[in-house]
């Protein structure tokens, strides 16, 4: 039986009532459900597993396997995500019902990328997502997960919420998955219990209000805020929603788990998932005089070049970003122009190639993008042992007489590039993503076994 903090128990008993609290407390000692969400651009097969009712691509697994042993996990074919947080999909579907035009979205507290990858899967090609993380050390894992997910209409930033105040009313949708006291993680992570305190919860509540006060100024009139936490604390949840309503926001009901409401609280004794709170609100009043009419420094386009244009399947704008040529959609390009001098840009669009002494070298990141043109590369299908070897950053044997670059696949999904060099294939998997542990064959797992 988990030993819960006395103050937490007393509040939850009052919040739920004695009978419901008993069921809630019992649920915290049950096994945590394991769930994944497929990438619809990469894995289109139906799995023979129980589905997450509120997420079209969500599935429950019977046990937790060693995900790092699955080449499809490394390829971004799916994301391991807690099921309750997939309620985001239902809030976004309600937004789409009310606004089916081109959208600019911001995920303010995005690392490690679960909700950003989820939003990306729900976007149209002409939408754009700014995925932001304020803590610098957490940005690389956000970049890795989004790069592997492969959607090209994403800008990754590393800015504080106060920096967005200077952007003006720029976004149609803002997701604030706020830093919180983490009560919803008590079953999943016992450290969350040890770190909990009344003082910490109060500090989180103040931080959440500060973040919301700053970020609402860059939301367009009629735009939407999705606010979420992984806690049960009303001061961090309902109180923040009330504060937004006092500033001119309207609660918007949406369907989740058979109920229509503007706020949904997930409890582990009532849903197959962890503790999670989510609310949807719409901005009904203009709140500041900021605008985006000021002139912006134009981005310098790179002329479409036949040496790298065949690497991608879509028309795009090409710019030089940190020594790499990247491809951007029109909307992504236009949004980047507006924020480039106001926010810290970490990455943008699809990294296509780099030029080295006039040689065009395809980016190691390129094969993970949904606009990668694999038909212009030789394809080599790998077996499980070969894929594990490749992910560990090892060279592979080559029996081809061809030269140049080869796209390596596992179960029809791109897992990286190699370069043909005599009797071997040199490994071009990004070094920072390499598999760092020795995976035994007895530990092998892939979701393709579950088709």
C-alpha positions in Angstrom: 0.0 0.0 0.0 1.5 3.4 -1.0 2.0 5.7 1.9 0.3 9.0 0.9 1.1 12.3 2.5 -1.4 13.1 5.3 -2.4 16.5 3.9 -3.0 15.0 0.4 -5.2 12.2 1.8 -7.3 14.7 3.9 -7.9 16.9 0.9 -8.7 14.0 -1.5 -11.1 12.5 1.1 -12.9 15.8 1.1 -12.7 16.2 -2.6 -14.0 12.7 -3.5 -16.0 11.6 -0.5 -15.1 8.6 1.7 -16.4 5.8 -0.6 -14.8 7.2 -3.8 -11.6 8.0 -2.0 -11.3 4.3 -0.9 -11.6 3.2 -4.6 -9.1 6.0 -5.6 -6.6 4.9 -3.0 -6.9 1.3 -4.0 -6.3 2.1 -7.6 -2.9 3.7 -6.7 -1.7 0.3 -5.8 -2.7 -1.4 -9.1 -0.4 -1.9 -12.0 0.1 1.2 -14.2 -1.5 0.8 -17.6 0.9 0.8 -20.6 -0.2 2.7 -23.7 1.2 3.8 -27.0 0.0 6.1 -29.8 0.8 5.3 -33.4 2.2 7.7 -35.9 -0.5 7.7 -38.7 2.1 8.9 -41.2 4.4 6.0 -40.6 2.4 3.0 -39.2 -0.9 2.4 -40.8 -1.6 -1.2 -39.6 -4.3 -2.0 -37.1 -3.0 -3.6 -33.9 -4.8 -6.5 -32.2 -4.9 -4.7 -28.9 -7.4 -2.9 -26.7 -7.9 0.7 -28.0 -7.8 3.9 -26.0 -11.4 5.0 -26.4 -10.7 8.7 -26.7 -7.7 8.5 -29.1 -8.0 7.1 -32.6 -4.3 5.9 -32.7 -4.0 4.9 -29.0 -3.6 1.3 -27.8 -3.0 -0.4 -24.5 -0.3 -3.1 -24.1 -0.7 -6.0 -21.8 2.8 -5.6 -20.3 5.7 -3.0 -20.6 8.3 -4.3 -23.1 11.8 -3.0 -23.6 10.8 -0.2 -26.1 14.4 0.7 -26.9 14.8 -2.7 -28.5 12.1 -1.8 -31.1 13.5 -0.3 -34.3 10.0 1.1 -35.0 10.2 3.1 -31.7 13.5 4.6 -32.8 12.0 5.4 -36.2 9.1 7.4 -34.7 6.4 4.9 -35.7 4.8 5.3 -32.3 5.1 7.2 -29.0 4.8 5.7 -25.6 2.3 8.0 -23.9 0.1 7.8 -20.8 -3.5 7.2 -21.9 -5.3 9.9 -19.9 -3.2 12.6 -21.5 -4.5 11.5 -24.9 -7.7 13.3 -24.0 -6.0 16.2 -25.8 -7.3 14.8 -29.0 -10.9 15.3 -28.0 -10.3 19.0 -27.1 -8.6 19.6 -30.4 -11.4 18.0 -32.4 -13.8 20.4 -30.7 -11.5 23.3 -31.8 -11.5 22.0 -35.4 -15.3 21.9 -35.4 -15.3 25.6 -34.6 -12.3 26.7 -36.7 -11.4 24.6 -39.8 -9.1 27.3 -41.2 -5.3 27.4 -41.3 -4.1 27.3 -37.7 -1.0 28.6 -35.9 -0.5 26.6 -32.7 1.8 26.9 -29.7 2.7 24.1 -27.3 4.3 26.1 -24.5 5.7 23.5 -22.2 6.4 20.8 -24.7 9.3 18.5 -23.6 9.7 15.6 -24.0 7.2 15.9 -26.8 4.2 13.6 -26.2 1.6 16.3 -26.7 3.5 18.0 -29.5 3.7 14.8 -31.5 0.0 14.2 -30.8 -1.0 17.6 -32.0 1.3 17.3 -35.1 -0.6 14.1 -36.0 -3.9 16.0 -35.9 -2.8 19.0 -38.0 -3.5 19.8 -41.6 -0.5 20.3 -43.9 -1.0 24.1 -44.0 -1.1 24.4 -40.2 2.0 25.1 -38.2 3.1 24.2 -34.6 5.5 26.1 -32.4 6.8 23.6 -29.9 8.5 25.4 -27.0 10.5 24.3 -24.0 11.9 26.8 -21.5 14.5 24.5 -19.9 17.5 24.3 -22.2 18.6 20.9 -21.2 15.2 19.4 -22.1 15.2 20.8 -25.7 17.4 18.1 -27.3 15.0 15.3 -26.3 12.1 17.4 -27.6 13.9 17.9 -30.9 14.8 14.2 -31.1 11.2 13.1 -30.6 9.7 15.6 -33.0 12.4 14.9 -35.7 11.6 11.2 -35.5 7.9 11.9 -35.6 8.6 13.5 -39.0 6.2 16.3 -39.5 7.7 19.2 -41.4 5.5 22.1 -40.2 7.1 22.5 -36.8 9.3 25.2 -35.2 11.1 24.3 -32.0 11.8 27.2 -29.6 13.6 27.6 -26.3 12.0 30.6 -24.7 10.3 31.7 -21.4 6.6 32.3 -21.4 7.2 36.1 -20.8 9.1 36.2 -24.2 5.9 35.4 -26.0 4.3 38.6 -24.7 6.2 40.4 -27.4 4.8 38.3 -30.2 1.4 40.0 -30.3 -1.8 38.1 -31.0 -0.2 35.4 -33.1 -1.7 32.0 -32.3 -5.0 30.4 -32.9 -4.5 27.7 -30.3 -2.2 27.5 -27.2 -1.6 24.4 -25.2 -0.4 25.0 -21.7 0.5 21.6 -20.1 1.6 23.4 -17.0 4.3 22.5 -14.5 2.4 21.1 -11.5 2.6 19.2 -8.2 2.4 15.9 -10.0 -0.2 14.2 -7.9 -1.5 12.3 -11.0 1.9 10.5 -11.1 1.7 9.0 -7.7 1.0 5.5 -9.0 3.4 5.7 -11.9 6.4 7.3 -10.0 6.9 6.9 -6.3 9.4 9.8 -6.4 6.4 12.1 -7.1 5.0 11.2 -3.7 8.3 12.0 -2.0 8.6 15.4 -3.7 5.0 16.4 -2.9 4.3 19.1 -0.3 1.6 21.7 0.3 4.2 24.4 -0.2 5.2 23.0 -3.5 1.6 22.8 -4.7 1.0 26.4 -3.7 4.2 27.4 -5.6 3.0 25.6 -8.7 -0.4 27.4 -8.5 1.4 30.8 -8.5 3.7 29.7 -11.4 0.7 28.5 -13.5 -1.1 31.8 -13.0 2.0 33.7 -14.0 2.4 31.6 -17.2 -1.3 32.0 -18.2 -1.2 35.8 -17.5 1.8 36.1 -19.8 0.7 33.7 -22.6 -2.9 34.8 -23.1 -1.6 38.1 -24.7 -0.3 36.2 -27.8 -3.6 34.4 -28.5 -5.8 35.8 -31.2 -9.4 36.9 -30.3 -11.5 33.8 -30.8 -8.5 31.6 -30.2 -8.4 28.7 -27.9 -6.4 27.7 -24.8 -6.1 24.0 -23.9 -4.9 23.9 -20.2 -3.8 20.7 -18.6 -1.9 19.3 -15.6 -1.2 15.9 -14.1 -2.6 16.8 -10.7 -5.9 16.7 -8.8 -5.4 20.0 -6.9 -8.3 22.4 -7.5 -5.9 25.4 -7.0 -3.9 24.2 -9.9 -6.9 23.2 -12.0 -10.3 24.8 -11.5 -8.9 27.9 -9.9 -6.7 28.6 -13.0 -9.7 28.1 -15.3 -11.8 30.5 -13.1 -9.0 33.1 -13.4 -9.1 32.8 -17.2 -12.8 33.2 -17.2 -12.4 36.4 -15.2 -10.1 37.7 -18.0 -12.7 37.2 -20.7 -12.4 33.5 -21.6 -15.4 31.3 -22.3 -15.3 27.6 -21.3 -16.0 25.3 -24.3 -17.5 21.8 -23.6 -16.0 18.8 -25.4 -16.7 15.1 -25.4 -14.5 12.9 -23.3 -15.1 9.4 -22.0 -18.9 9.7 -22.6 -19.3 13.1 -21.0 -19.5 16.7 -22.4 -17.8 19.3 -20.2 -15.3 22.2 -20.5 -13.2 20.6 -17.8 -12.4 16.9 -17.3 -10.6 15.4 -14.3 -9.2 11.9 -14.8 -8.9 9.7 -11.8 -7.2 6.2 -12.0 -10.2 4.5 -10.4 -12.5 5.9 -13.1 -10.5 5.8 -16.3 -7.8 3.4 -17.5 -5.0 5.9 -17.1 -3.2 8.2 -14.6 -4.4 11.4 -13.0 -4.9 14.2 -15.5 -6.8 17.4 -15.8 -7.8 19.2 -19.1 -9.9 22.2 -19.9 -10.8 24.0 -23.1 -11.5 27.8 -23.2 -12.0 30.4 -25.9 -10.8 34.0 -25.9 -13.7 36.3 -26.4 -12.1 39.7 -25.9 -9.0 41.4 -27.2 -6.7 41.8 -24.3 -3.8 44.0 -25.5 -2.9 46.4 -28.2 0.0 44.4 -29.6 -0.2 43.6 -33.3 1.9 42.0 -35.9 1.8 44.9 -38.4 5.4 45.8 -37.7 7.9 45.0 -40.4 10.0 41.8 -40.1 13.4 41.0 -41.3 12.8 38.8 -44.3 14.4 35.4 -44.2 16.9 34.7 -46.9 15.7 32.1 -49.3 18.0 29.6 -51.0 17.3 29.1 -54.7 15.7 25.8 -55.5 18.6 23.5 -56.4 18.3 20.3 -58.5 21.1 18.8 -56.4 18.8 18.6 -53.3 15.3 19.4 -54.4 14.7 15.7 -55.3 15.4 14.8 -51.7 11.8 15.8 -50.7 8.4 15.2 -52.2 6.7 18.6 -51.5 7.2 22.1 -52.8 8.9 24.2 -50.1 10.8 27.3 -49.2 14.5 26.6 -48.6 16.6 28.6 -46.1 20.0 28.1 -44.4 19.6 27.4 -40.7 22.7 26.6 -38.6 24.7 25.4 -41.6 21.9 23.1 -42.8 19.5 23.7 -45.7 15.9 23.3 -44.3 12.6 23.1 -46.1 9.6 25.1 -44.9 6.0 25.3 -45.9 4.6 28.8 -46.7 2.8 29.1 -43.4 5.9 27.9 -41.4 8.1 30.3 -43.3 5.7 33.2 -42.6 5.4 32.5 -38.9 9.2 32.1 -38.6 9.6 35.5 -40.0 7.4 37.0 -37.3 9.0 35.3 -34.3 12.7 34.9 -35.4 13.8 38.1 -33.5 11.5 37.6 -30.5 12.1 34.0 -29.5 15.1 31.6 -29.4 14.7 29.3 -32.4 16.2 25.8 -31.9 15.2 24.1 -35.1 12.7 24.5 -37.9 11.1 22.6 -40.7 12.8 19.6 -42.3 16.5 19.4 -42.3 17.3 18.5 -45.9 21.0 18.6 -46.4 24.3 20.4 -45.9 26.8 21.6 -48.4 30.4 20.6 -47.8 32.9 21.9 -50.4 30.1 22.1 -52.9 29.1 18.5 -52.2 25.4 18.0 -51.2 25.2 15.6 -48.3 21.6 14.5 -47.3 20.9 15.2 -43.6 21.0 12.3 -41.2 17.6 13.6 -40.0 16.0 13.6 -43.5 14.8 10.0 -43.7 12.5 10.5 -40.7 10.6 13.3 -42.3 7.2 12.6 -43.9 8.3 14.6 -47.0 11.5 12.5 -47.5 11.6 11.2 -51.1 12.8 7.7 -50.5 12.1 6.8 -54.2 15.3 8.6 -55.1 17.4 6.4 -52.9 18.3 2.7 -52.9 16.2 0.9 -50.3 17.6 -1.9 -48.1 15.3 -3.8 -45.7 16.9 -4.9 -42.5 16.1 -7.9 -40.3 15.8 -7.4 -36.5 19.5 -8.2 -35.7 20.7 -5.9 -38.5 18.5 -3.1 -37.3 19.7 -3.4 -33.7 23.3 -3.3 -34.9 22.6 -0.2 -37.1 20.9 1.6 -34.2 24.0 0.9 -32.1 25.9 3.0 -34.7 27.7 0.1 -36.3 28.5 -0.4 -39.9 26.6 -3.1 -41.8 27.9 -5.6 -44.5 27.3 -4.6 -48.1 26.9 -7.0 -51.0 25.9 -4.3 -53.6 28.2 -2.9 -56.2 26.3 0.4 -56.2 27.6 3.6 -54.7 26.0 6.5 -52.9 23.4 6.7 -50.2 21.0 3.9 -49.1 17.7 4.3 -47.1 17.5 1.6 -44.5 14.1 0.3 -43.5 12.6 -2.0 -40.9 9.1 -3.4 -41.5 8.7 -0.8 -44.3 9.6 2.2 -42.1 12.7 4.3 -42.6 15.1 4.0 -39.7 18.0 6.0 -41.2 20.6 6.4 -44.0 23.8 4.6 -44.9 26.5 5.2 -47.4 27.7 2.3 -49.6 31.4 1.9 -49.3 32.8 -1.3 -50.8 32.0 -4.3 -48.6 30.2 -2.2 -45.9 27.5 0.3 -45.4 28.8 3.2 -43.3 26.4 4.2 -40.6 24.7 7.6 -40.8 22.2 7.3 -37.9 22.4 10.5 -35.8 25.1 9.8 -33.2 23.2 11.5 -30.4 20.3 9.1 -30.9 22.3 5.9 -30.9 21.2 2.9 -28.9 23.5 3.0 -25.9 22.7 -0.4 -24.2 23.5 -3.9 -25.3 20.1 -5.5 -26.2 20.0 -9.3 -26.0 17.9 -11.2 -28.5 15.7 -12.4 -25.6 14.8 -8.7 -25.0 13.8 -8.0 -28.6 10.4 -6.4 -29.2 8.6 -4.8 -32.0 5.0 -3.6 -32.4 4.8 -5.3 -35.8 4.5 -8.5 -33.7 1.1 -7.2 -32.5 -0.5 -6.6 -36.0 
